[in-house]
Amino acid sequence: MTLSADVPVNVSVDGNSATATAARPGQRIRAQFTDPSADFIGVGLSGNTVNQTTYINLIGPAGGSGTS
């Protein structure tokens, strides 16, 4: 079994889109951004070529999901 490190991607709120490629099945892409105290943030995924279910998880600064 081979484990792969996360693929890091830096994105900007209201910035250009970013491209990321997972080299192995099960590899995670970790996009990091700073939220400028917005009340709402939208996240989208397009051009996905993975033929399995793909999940998007938002993780707060304390490590848990959500905004705290």
mmCIF file of the N, C-alpha and C atoms, coordinates in Angstrom:
data_MODEL
# 
_entry.id   MODEL 
# 
loop_
_atom_site.group_PDB 
_atom_site.id 
_atom_site.type_symbol 
_atom_site.label_atom_id 
_atom_site.label_alt_id 
_atom_site.label_comp_id 
_atom_site.label_asym_id 
_atom_site.label_entity_id 
_atom_site.label_seq_id 
_atom_site.pdbx_PDB_ins_code 
_atom_site.Cartn_x 
_atom_site.Cartn_y 
_atom_site.Cartn_z 
_atom_site.occupancy 
_atom_site.B_iso_or_equiv 
_atom_site.pdbx_formal_charge 
_atom_site.auth_seq_id 
_atom_site.auth_comp_id 
_atom_site.auth_asym_id 
_atom_site.auth_atom_id 
_atom_site.pdbx_PDB_model_num 
ATOM 1   N N  . MET A 1 1  ? 0.851   -1.178 0.000   1.00 0.00 ? 1  MET A N  1 
ATOM 2   C CA . MET A 1 1  ? 0.000   0.000  0.000   1.00 0.00 ? 1  MET A CA 1 
ATOM 3   C C  . MET A 1 1  ? 0.890   1.232  0.000   1.00 0.00 ? 1  MET A C  1 
ATOM 4   N N  . THR A 1 2  ? 0.579   2.175  -0.862  1.00 0.00 ? 2  THR A N  1 
ATOM 5   C CA . THR A 1 2  ? 1.333   3.415  -0.953  1.00 0.00 ? 2  THR A CA 1 
ATOM 6   C C  . THR A 1 2  ? 0.440   4.576  -0.538  1.00 0.00 ? 2  THR A C  1 
ATOM 7   N N  . LEU A 1 3  ? 0.903   5.365  0.419   1.00 0.00 ? 3  LEU A N  1 
ATOM 8   C CA . LEU A 1 3  ? 0.173   6.559  0.839   1.00 0.00 ? 3  LEU A CA 1 
ATOM 9   C C  . LEU A 1 3  ? 0.791   7.766  0.162   1.00 0.00 ? 3  LEU A C  1 
ATOM 10  N N  . SER A 1 4  ? -0.050  8.707  -0.207  1.00 0.00 ? 4  SER A N  1 
ATOM 11  C CA . SER A 1 4  ? 0.432   9.914  -0.860  1.00 0.00 ? 4  SER A CA 1 
ATOM 12  C C  . SER A 1 4  ? 0.116   11.127 0.000   1.00 0.00 ? 4  SER A C  1 
ATOM 13  N N  . ALA A 1 5  ? 1.002   12.087 -0.033  1.00 0.00 ? 5  ALA A N  1 
ATOM 14  C CA . ALA A 1 5  ? 0.774   13.336 0.688   1.00 0.00 ? 5  ALA A CA 1 
ATOM 15  C C  . ALA A 1 5  ? -0.349  14.114 0.006   1.00 0.00 ? 5  ALA A C  1 
ATOM 16  N N  . ASP A 1 6  ? -1.034  14.965 0.796   1.00 0.00 ? 6  ASP A N  1 
ATOM 17  C CA . ASP A 1 6  ? -2.053  15.842 0.227   1.00 0.00 ? 6  ASP A CA 1 
ATOM 18  C C  . ASP A 1 6  ? -1.405  16.753 -0.823  1.00 0.00 ? 6  ASP A C  1 
ATOM 19  N N  . VAL A 1 7  ? -2.182  17.116 -1.834  1.00 0.00 ? 7  VAL A N  1 
ATOM 20  C CA . VAL A 1 7  ? -1.735  18.071 -2.848  1.00 0.00 ? 7  VAL A CA 1 
ATOM 21  C C  . VAL A 1 7  ? -2.178  19.457 -2.375  1.00 0.00 ? 7  VAL A C  1 
ATOM 22  N N  . PRO A 1 8  ? -1.243  20.345 -1.992  1.00 0.00 ? 8  PRO A N  1 
ATOM 23  C CA . PRO A 1 8  ? -1.632  21.669 -1.504  1.00 0.00 ? 8  PRO A CA 1 
ATOM 24  C C  . PRO A 1 8  ? -1.924  22.626 -2.655  1.00 0.00 ? 8  PRO A C  1 
ATOM 25  N N  . VAL A 1 9  ? -2.973  23.427 -2.497  1.00 0.00 ? 9  VAL A N  1 
ATOM 26  C CA . VAL A 1 9  ? -3.340  24.450 -3.477  1.00 0.00 ? 9  VAL A CA 1 
ATOM 27  C C  . VAL A 1 9  ? -3.745  25.692 -2.705  1.00 0.00 ? 9  VAL A C  1 
ATOM 28  N N  . ASN A 1 10 ? -3.165  26.830 -3.023  1.00 0.00 ? 10 ASN A N  1 
ATOM 29  C CA . ASN A 1 10 ? -3.566  28.087 -2.405  1.00 0.00 ? 10 ASN A CA 1 
ATOM 30  C C  . ASN A 1 10 ? -4.544  28.790 -3.337  1.00 0.00 ? 10 ASN A C  1 
ATOM 31  N N  . VAL A 1 11 ? -5.676  29.210 -2.786  1.00 0.00 ? 11 VAL A N  1 
ATOM 32  C CA . VAL A 1 11 ? -6.681  29.927 -3.552  1.00 0.00 ? 11 VAL A CA 1 
ATOM 33  C C  . VAL A 1 11 ? -7.013  31.224 -2.839  1.00 0.00 ? 11 VAL A C  1 
ATOM 34  N N  . SER A 1 12 ? -7.555  32.175 -3.570  1.00 0.00 ? 12 SER A N  1 
ATOM 35  C CA . SER A 1 12 ? -7.946  33.464 -3.005  1.00 0.00 ? 12 SER A CA 1 
ATOM 36  C C  . SER A 1 12 ? -9.450  33.632 -3.123  1.00 0.00 ? 12 SER A C  1 
ATOM 37  N N  . VAL A 1 13 ? -10.063 34.152 -2.067  1.00 0.00 ? 13 VAL A N  1 
ATOM 38  C CA . VAL A 1 13 ? -11.485 34.466 -2.112  1.00 0.00 ? 13 VAL A CA 1 
ATOM 39  C C  . VAL A 1 13 ? -11.684 35.525 -3.188  1.00 0.00 ? 13 VAL A C  1 
ATOM 40  N N  . ASP A 1 14 ? -12.634 35.311 -4.074  1.00 0.00 ? 14 ASP A N  1 
ATOM 41  C CA . ASP A 1 14 ? -12.907 36.191 -5.216  1.00 0.00 ? 14 ASP A CA 1 
ATOM 42  C C  . ASP A 1 14 ? -11.738 36.262 -6.191  1.00 0.00 ? 14 ASP A C  1 
ATOM 43  N N  . GLY A 1 15 ? -10.841 35.288 -6.141  1.00 0.00 ? 15 GLY A N  1 
ATOM 44  C CA . GLY A 1 15 ? -9.694  35.255 -7.043  1.00 0.00 ? 15 GLY A CA 1 
ATOM 45  C C  . GLY A 1 15 ? -9.938  34.315 -8.210  1.00 0.00 ? 15 GLY A C  1 
ATOM 46  N N  . ASN A 1 16 ? -8.889  34.062 -8.955  1.00 0.00 ? 16 ASN A N  1 
ATOM 47  C CA . ASN A 1 16 ? -8.972  33.157 -10.097 1.00 0.00 ? 16 ASN A CA 1 
ATOM 48  C C  . ASN A 1 16 ? -9.164  31.721 -9.628  1.00 0.00 ? 16 ASN A C  1 
ATOM 49  N N  . SER A 1 17 ? -9.661  30.887 -10.524 1.00 0.00 ? 17 SER A N  1 
ATOM 50  C CA . SER A 1 17 ? -9.814  29.480 -10.190 1.00 0.00 ? 17 SER A CA 1 
ATOM 51  C C  . SER A 1 17 ? -8.430  28.830 -10.103 1.00 0.00 ? 17 SER A C  1 
ATOM 52  N N  . ALA A 1 18 ? -8.380  27.692 -9.454  1.00 0.00 ? 18 ALA A N  1 
ATOM 53  C CA . ALA A 1 18 ? -7.119  26.964 -9.297  1.00 0.00 ? 18 ALA A CA 1 
ATOM 54  C C  . ALA A 1 18 ? -7.289  25.561 -9.855  1.00 0.00 ? 18 ALA A C  1 
ATOM 55  N N  . THR A 1 19 ? -6.211  25.013 -10.374 1.00 0.00 ? 19 THR A N  1 
ATOM 56  C CA . THR A 1 19 ? -6.214  23.659 -10.906 1.00 0.00 ? 19 THR A CA 1 
ATOM 57  C C  . THR A 1 19 ? -5.372  22.774 -10.008 1.00 0.00 ? 19 THR A C  1 
ATOM 58  N N  . ALA A 1 20 ? -5.869  21.578 -9.745  1.00 0.00 ? 20 ALA A N  1 
ATOM 59  C CA . ALA A 1 20 ? -5.121  20.617 -8.938  1.00 0.00 ? 20 ALA A CA 1 
ATOM 60  C C  . ALA A 1 20 ? -5.330  19.230 -9.507  1.00 0.00 ? 20 ALA A C  1 
ATOM 61  N N  . THR A 1 21 ? -4.307  18.393 -9.398  1.00 0.00 ? 21 THR A N  1 
ATOM 62  C CA . THR A 1 21 ? -4.386  17.041 -9.926  1.00 0.00 ? 21 THR A CA 1 
ATOM 63  C C  . THR A 1 21 ? -3.943  16.048 -8.859  1.00 0.00 ? 21 THR A C  1 
ATOM 64  N N  . ALA A 1 22 ? -4.791  15.066 -8.603  1.00 0.00 ? 22 ALA A N  1 
ATOM 65  C CA . ALA A 1 22 ? -4.438  13.971 -7.705  1.00 0.00 ? 22 ALA A CA 1 
ATOM 66  C C  . ALA A 1 22 ? -3.767  12.883 -8.550  1.00 0.00 ? 22 ALA A C  1 
ATOM 67  N N  . ALA A 1 23 ? -2.587  12.464 -8.147  1.00 0.00 ? 23 ALA A N  1 
ATOM 68  C CA . ALA A 1 23 ? -1.819  11.494 -8.920  1.00 0.00 ? 23 ALA A CA 1 
ATOM 69  C C  . ALA A 1 23 ? -2.221  10.051 -8.634  1.00 0.00 ? 23 ALA A C  1 
ATOM 70  N N  . ARG A 1 24 ? -2.840  9.820  -7.464  1.00 0.00 ? 24 ARG A N  1 
ATOM 71  C CA . ARG A 1 24 ? -3.190  8.448  -7.077  1.00 0.00 ? 24 ARG A CA 1 
ATOM 72  C C  . ARG A 1 24 ? -4.625  8.385  -6.569  1.00 0.00 ? 24 ARG A C  1 
ATOM 73  N N  . PRO A 1 25 ? -5.278  7.263  -6.742  1.00 0.00 ? 25 PRO A N  1 
ATOM 74  C CA . PRO A 1 25 ? -6.624  7.105  -6.165  1.00 0.00 ? 25 PRO A CA 1 
ATOM 75  C C  . PRO A 1 25 ? -6.577  7.304  -4.653  1.00 0.00 ? 25 PRO A C  1 
ATOM 76  N N  . GLY A 1 26 ? -7.538  8.038  -4.137  1.00 0.00 ? 26 GLY A N  1 
ATOM 77  C CA . GLY A 1 26 ? -7.605  8.295  -2.701  1.00 0.00 ? 26 GLY A CA 1 
ATOM 78  C C  . GLY A 1 26 ? -6.786  9.476  -2.227  1.00 0.00 ? 26 GLY A C  1 
ATOM 79  N N  . GLN A 1 27 ? -5.980  10.049 -3.095  1.00 0.00 ? 27 GLN A N  1 
ATOM 80  C CA . GLN A 1 27 ? -5.170  11.196 -2.703  1.00 0.00 ? 27 GLN A CA 1 
ATOM 81  C C  . GLN A 1 27 ? -6.067  12.410 -2.525  1.00 0.00 ? 27 GLN A C  1 
ATOM 82  N N  . ARG A 1 28 ? -5.780  13.220 -1.514  1.00 0.00 ? 28 ARG A N  1 
ATOM 83  C CA . ARG A 1 28 ? -6.599  14.400 -1.227  1.00 0.00 ? 28 ARG A CA 1 
ATOM 84  C C  . ARG A 1 28 ? -5.945  15.659 -1.775  1.00 0.00 ? 28 ARG A C  1 
ATOM 85  N N  . ILE A 1 29 ? -6.795  16.594 -2.186  1.00 0.00 ? 29 ILE A N  1 
ATOM 86  C CA . ILE A 1 29 ? -6.347  17.922 -2.589  1.00 0.00 ? 29 ILE A CA 1 
ATOM 87  C C  . ILE A 1 29 ? -6.803  18.877 -1.503  1.00 0.00 ? 29 ILE A C  1 
ATOM 88  N N  . ARG A 1 30 ? -5.864  19.615 -0.944  1.00 0.00 ? 30 ARG A N  1 
ATOM 89  C CA . ARG A 1 30 ? -6.167  20.511 0.166   1.00 0.00 ? 30 ARG A CA 1 
ATOM 90  C C  . ARG A 1 30 ? -5.990  21.951 -0.301  1.00 0.00 ? 30 ARG A C  1 
ATOM 91  N N  . ALA A 1 31 ? -7.118  22.608 -0.576  1.00 0.00 ? 31 ALA A N  1 
ATOM 92  C CA . ALA A 1 31 ? -7.101  24.013 -0.998  1.00 0.00 ? 31 ALA A CA 1 
ATOM 93  C C  . ALA A 1 31 ? -7.255  24.876 0.240   1.00 0.00 ? 31 ALA A C  1 
ATOM 94  N N  . GLN A 1 32 ? -6.353  25.809 0.415   1.00 0.00 ? 32 GLN A N  1 
ATOM 95  C CA . GLN A 1 32 ? -6.350  26.659 1.601   1.00 0.00 ? 32 GLN A CA 1 
ATOM 96  C C  . GLN A 1 32 ? -6.595  28.104 1.205   1.00 0.00 ? 32 GLN A C  1 
ATOM 97  N N  . PHE A 1 33 ? -7.445  28.772 1.998   1.00 0.00 ? 33 PHE A N  1 
ATOM 98  C CA . PHE A 1 33 ? -7.733  30.183 1.744   1.00 0.00 ? 33 PHE A CA 1 
ATOM 99  C C  . PHE A 1 33 ? -8.014  30.870 3.068   1.00 0.00 ? 33 PHE A C  1 
ATOM 100 N N  . THR A 1 34 ? -7.962  32.190 3.046   1.00 0.00 ? 34 THR A N  1 
ATOM 101 C CA . THR A 1 34 ? -8.295  32.996 4.218   1.00 0.00 ? 34 THR A CA 1 
ATOM 102 C C  . THR A 1 34 ? -9.628  33.667 3.962   1.00 0.00 ? 34 THR A C  1 
ATOM 103 N N  . ASP A 1 35 ? -10.547 33.447 4.872   1.00 0.00 ? 35 ASP A N  1 
ATOM 104 C CA . ASP A 1 35 ? -11.888 34.030 4.770   1.00 0.00 ? 35 ASP A CA 1 
ATOM 105 C C  . ASP A 1 35 ? -11.849 35.437 5.353   1.00 0.00 ? 35 ASP A C  1 
ATOM 106 N N  . PRO A 1 36 ? -12.173 36.458 4.562   1.00 0.00 ? 36 PRO A N  1 
ATOM 107 C CA . PRO A 1 36 ? -12.125 37.834 5.063   1.00 0.00 ? 36 PRO A CA 1 
ATOM 108 C C  . PRO A 1 36 ? -13.386 38.204 5.855   1.00 0.00 ? 36 PRO A C  1 
ATOM 109 N N  . SER A 1 37 ? -13.713 37.415 6.879   1.00 0.00 ? 37 SER A N  1 
ATOM 110 C CA . SER A 1 37 ? -14.868 37.661 7.747   1.00 0.00 ? 37 SER A CA 1 
ATOM 111 C C  . SER A 1 37 ? -16.164 37.804 6.948   1.00 0.00 ? 37 SER A C  1 
ATOM 112 N N  . ALA A 1 38 ? -16.326 36.989 5.945   1.00 0.00 ? 38 ALA A N  1 
ATOM 113 C CA . ALA A 1 38 ? -17.536 37.026 5.123   1.00 0.00 ? 38 ALA A CA 1 
ATOM 114 C C  . ALA A 1 38 ? -18.659 36.265 5.812   1.00 0.00 ? 38 ALA A C  1 
ATOM 115 N N  . ASP A 1 39 ? -19.892 36.676 5.559   1.00 0.00 ? 39 ASP A N  1 
ATOM 116 C CA . ASP A 1 39 ? -21.044 35.960 6.095   1.00 0.00 ? 39 ASP A CA 1 
ATOM 117 C C  . ASP A 1 39 ? -21.369 34.732 5.250   1.00 0.00 ? 39 ASP A C  1 
ATOM 118 N N  . PHE A 1 40 ? -20.891 34.714 4.030   1.00 0.00 ? 40 PHE A N  1 
ATOM 119 C CA . PHE A 1 40 ? -21.216 33.628 3.105   1.00 0.00 ? 40 PHE A CA 1 
ATOM 120 C C  . PHE A 1 40 ? -20.005 33.352 2.227   1.00 0.00 ? 40 PHE A C  1 
ATOM 121 N N  . ILE A 1 41 ? -19.761 32.103 1.959   1.00 0.00 ? 41 ILE A N  1 
ATOM 122 C CA . ILE A 1 41 ? -18.702 31.752 1.026   1.00 0.00 ? 41 ILE A CA 1 
ATOM 123 C C  . ILE A 1 41 ? -19.191 30.575 0.182   1.00 0.00 ? 41 ILE A C  1 
ATOM 124 N N  . GLY A 1 42 ? -18.973 30.639 -1.099  1.00 0.00 ? 42 GLY A N  1 
ATOM 125 C CA . GLY A 1 42 ? -19.378 29.563 -1.996  1.00 0.00 ? 42 GLY A CA 1 
ATOM 126 C C  . GLY A 1 42 ? -18.154 28.816 -2.496  1.00 0.00 ? 42 GLY A C  1 
ATOM 127 N N  . VAL A 1 43 ? -18.292 27.520 -2.626  1.00 0.00 ? 43 VAL A N  1 
ATOM 128 C CA . VAL A 1 43 ? -17.205 26.680 -3.103  1.00 0.00 ? 43 VAL A CA 1 
ATOM 129 C C  . VAL A 1 43 ? -17.743 25.825 -4.242  1.00 0.00 ? 43 VAL A C  1 
ATOM 130 N N  . GLY A 1 44 ? -17.012 25.732 -5.313  1.00 0.00 ? 44 GLY A N  1 
ATOM 131 C CA . GLY A 1 44 ? -17.463 24.938 -6.444  1.00 0.00 ? 44 GLY A CA 1 
ATOM 132 C C  . GLY A 1 44 ? -16.373 24.016 -6.950  1.00 0.00 ? 44 GLY A C  1 
ATOM 133 N N  . LEU A 1 45 ? -16.794 22.973 -7.611  1.00 0.00 ? 45 LEU A N  1 
ATOM 134 C CA . LEU A 1 45 ? -15.884 21.999 -8.197  1.00 0.00 ? 45 LEU A CA 1 
ATOM 135 C C  . LEU A 1 45 ? -16.358 21.737 -9.614  1.00 0.00 ? 45 LEU A C  1 
ATOM 136 N N  . SER A 1 46 ? -15.453 21.854 -10.572 1.00 0.00 ? 46 SER A N  1 
ATOM 137 C CA . SER A 1 46 ? -15.840 21.591 -11.961 1.00 0.00 ? 46 SER A CA 1 
ATOM 138 C C  . SER A 1 46 ? -14.713 20.872 -12.679 1.00 0.00 ? 46 SER A C  1 
ATOM 139 N N  . GLY A 1 47 ? -15.041 20.253 -13.788 1.00 0.00 ? 47 GLY A N  1 
ATOM 140 C CA . GLY A 1 47 ? -14.040 19.561 -14.570 1.00 0.00 ? 47 GLY A CA 1 
ATOM 141 C C  . GLY A 1 47 ? -13.504 18.315 -13.883 1.00 0.00 ? 47 GLY A C  1 
ATOM 142 N N  . ASN A 1 48 ? -14.289 17.750 -12.981 1.00 0.00 ? 48 ASN A N  1 
ATOM 143 C CA . ASN A 1 48 ? -13.868 16.574 -12.241 1.00 0.00 ? 48 ASN A CA 1 
ATOM 144 C C  . ASN A 1 48 ? -13.856 15.361 -13.155 1.00 0.00 ? 48 ASN A C  1 
ATOM 145 N N  . THR A 1 49 ? -12.732 14.661 -13.226 1.00 0.00 ? 49 THR A N  1 
ATOM 146 C CA . THR A 1 49 ? -12.641 13.467 -14.060 1.00 0.00 ? 49 THR A CA 1 
ATOM 147 C C  . THR A 1 49 ? -12.583 12.184 -13.239 1.00 0.00 ? 49 THR A C  1 
ATOM 148 N N  . VAL A 1 50 ? -12.795 12.284 -11.938 1.00 0.00 ? 50 VAL A N  1 
ATOM 149 C CA . VAL A 1 50 ? -12.806 11.104 -11.073 1.00 0.00 ? 50 VAL A CA 1 
ATOM 150 C C  . VAL A 1 50 ? -14.139 10.398 -11.265 1.00 0.00 ? 50 VAL A C  1 
ATOM 151 N N  . ASN A 1 51 ? -14.107 9.101  -11.526 1.00 0.00 ? 51 ASN A N  1 
ATOM 152 C CA . ASN A 1 51 ? -15.349 8.385  -11.785 1.00 0.00 ? 51 ASN A CA 1 
ATOM 153 C C  . ASN A 1 51 ? -15.942 7.771  -10.512 1.00 0.00 ? 51 ASN A C  1 
ATOM 154 N N  . GLN A 1 52 ? -15.684 8.394  -9.389  1.00 0.00 ? 52 GLN A N  1 
ATOM 155 C CA . GLN A 1 52 ? -16.252 7.982  -8.112  1.00 0.00 ? 52 GLN A CA 1 
ATOM 156 C C  . GLN A 1 52 ? -16.846 9.210  -7.442  1.00 0.00 ? 52 GLN A C  1 
ATOM 157 N N  . THR A 1 53 ? -17.520 8.997  -6.340  1.00 0.00 ? 53 THR A N  1 
ATOM 158 C CA . THR A 1 53 ? -18.069 10.117 -5.582  1.00 0.00 ? 53 THR A CA 1 
ATOM 159 C C  . THR A 1 53 ? -16.939 11.011 -5.088  1.00 0.00 ? 53 THR A C  1 
ATOM 160 N N  . THR A 1 54 ? -17.104 12.308 -5.242  1.00 0.00 ? 54 THR A N  1 
ATOM 161 C CA . THR A 1 54 ? -16.118 13.287 -4.798  1.00 0.00 ? 54 THR A CA 1 
ATOM 162 C C  . THR A 1 54 ? -16.736 14.145 -3.704  1.00 0.00 ? 54 THR A C  1 
ATOM 163 N N  . TYR A 1 55 ? -16.011 14.350 -2.629  1.00 0.00 ? 55 TYR A N  1 
ATOM 164 C CA . TYR A 1 55 ? -16.509 15.123 -1.491  1.00 0.00 ? 55 TYR A CA 1 
ATOM 165 C C  . TYR A 1 55 ? -15.727 16.420 -1.349  1.00 0.00 ? 55 TYR A C  1 
ATOM 166 N N  . ILE A 1 56 ? -16.421 17.459 -0.885  1.00 0.00 ? 56 ILE A N  1 
ATOM 167 C CA . ILE A 1 56 ? -15.782 18.713 -0.507  1.00 0.00 ? 56 ILE A CA 1 
ATOM 168 C C  . ILE A 1 56 ? -16.070 18.917 0.969   1.00 0.00 ? 56 ILE A C  1 
ATOM 169 N N  . ASN A 1 57 ? -15.029 19.083 1.769   1.00 0.00 ? 57 ASN A N  1 
ATOM 170 C CA . ASN A 1 57 ? -15.174 19.340 3.198   1.00 0.00 ? 57 ASN A CA 1 
ATOM 171 C C  . ASN A 1 57 ? -14.558 20.694 3.520   1.00 0.00 ? 57 ASN A C  1 
ATOM 172 N N  . LEU A 1 58 ? -15.271 21.516 4.275   1.00 0.00 ? 58 LEU A N  1 
ATOM 173 C CA . LEU A 1 58 ? -14.715 22.776 4.768   1.00 0.00 ? 58 LEU A CA 1 
ATOM 174 C C  . LEU A 1 58 ? -14.274 22.547 6.203   1.00 0.00 ? 58 LEU A C  1 
ATOM 175 N N  . ILE A 1 59 ? -13.040 22.909 6.490   1.00 0.00 ? 59 ILE A N  1 
ATOM 176 C CA . ILE A 1 59 ? -12.464 22.706 7.811   1.00 0.00 ? 59 ILE A CA 1 
ATOM 177 C C  . ILE A 1 59 ? -12.108 24.063 8.386   1.00 0.00 ? 59 ILE A C  1 
ATOM 178 N N  . GLY A 1 60 ? -12.610 24.362 9.570   1.00 0.00 ? 60 GLY A N  1 
ATOM 179 C CA . GLY A 1 60 ? -12.358 25.639 10.228  1.00 0.00 ? 60 GLY A CA 1 
ATOM 180 C C  . GLY A 1 60 ? -10.935 25.750 10.744  1.00 0.00 ? 60 GLY A C  1 
ATOM 181 N N  . PRO A 1 61 ? -10.534 26.946 11.189  1.00 0.00 ? 61 PRO A N  1 
ATOM 182 C CA . PRO A 1 61 ? -9.176  27.178 11.651  1.00 0.00 ? 61 PRO A CA 1 
ATOM 183 C C  . PRO A 1 61 ? -8.791  26.325 12.859  1.00 0.00 ? 61 PRO A C  1 
ATOM 184 N N  . ALA A 1 62 ? -9.762  25.894 13.650  1.00 0.00 ? 62 ALA A N  1 
ATOM 185 C CA . ALA A 1 62 ? -9.475  25.049 14.815  1.00 0.00 ? 62 ALA A CA 1 
ATOM 186 C C  . ALA A 1 62 ? -9.376  23.575 14.422  1.00 0.00 ? 62 ALA A C  1 
ATOM 187 N N  . GLY A 1 63 ? -9.597  23.267 13.147  1.00 0.00 ? 63 GLY A N  1 
ATOM 188 C CA . GLY A 1 63 ? -9.466  21.904 12.675  1.00 0.00 ? 63 GLY A CA 1 
ATOM 189 C C  . GLY A 1 63 ? -10.780 21.174 12.478  1.00 0.00 ? 63 GLY A C  1 
ATOM 190 N N  . GLY A 1 64 ? -11.868 21.702 12.988  1.00 0.00 ? 64 GLY A N  1 
ATOM 191 C CA . GLY A 1 64 ? -13.162 21.043 12.822  1.00 0.00 ? 64 GLY A CA 1 
ATOM 192 C C  . GLY A 1 64 ? -13.916 21.616 11.648  1.00 0.00 ? 64 GLY A C  1 
ATOM 193 N N  . SER A 1 65 ? -15.004 20.964 11.274  1.00 0.00 ? 65 SER A N  1 
ATOM 194 C CA . SER A 1 65 ? -15.794 21.497 10.172  1.00 0.00 ? 65 SER A CA 1 
ATOM 195 C C  . SER A 1 65 ? -16.601 22.692 10.668  1.00 0.00 ? 65 SER A C  1 
ATOM 196 N N  . GLY A 1 66 ? -16.940 23.584 9.784   1.00 0.00 ? 66 GLY A N  1 
ATOM 197 C CA . GLY A 1 66 ? -17.705 24.771 10.150  1.00 0.00 ? 66 GLY A CA 1 
ATOM 198 C C  . GLY A 1 66 ? -16.853 26.017 10.168  1.00 0.00 ? 66 GLY A C  1 
ATOM 199 N N  . THR A 1 67 ? -17.303 27.000 10.899  1.00 0.00 ? 67 THR A N  1 
ATOM 200 C CA . THR A 1 67 ? -16.655 28.315 10.856  1.00 0.00 ? 67 THR A CA 1 
ATOM 201 C C  . THR A 1 67 ? -15.894 28.665 12.122  1.00 0.00 ? 67 THR A C  1 
ATOM 202 N N  . SER A 1 68 ? -15.908 27.813 13.115  1.00 0.00 ? 68 SER A N  1 
ATOM 203 C CA . SER A 1 68 ? -15.211 28.183 14.359  1.00 0.00 ? 68 SER A CA 1 
ATOM 204 C C  . SER A 1 68 ? -13.872 27.516 14.470  1.00 0.00 ? 68 SER A C  1 
# 
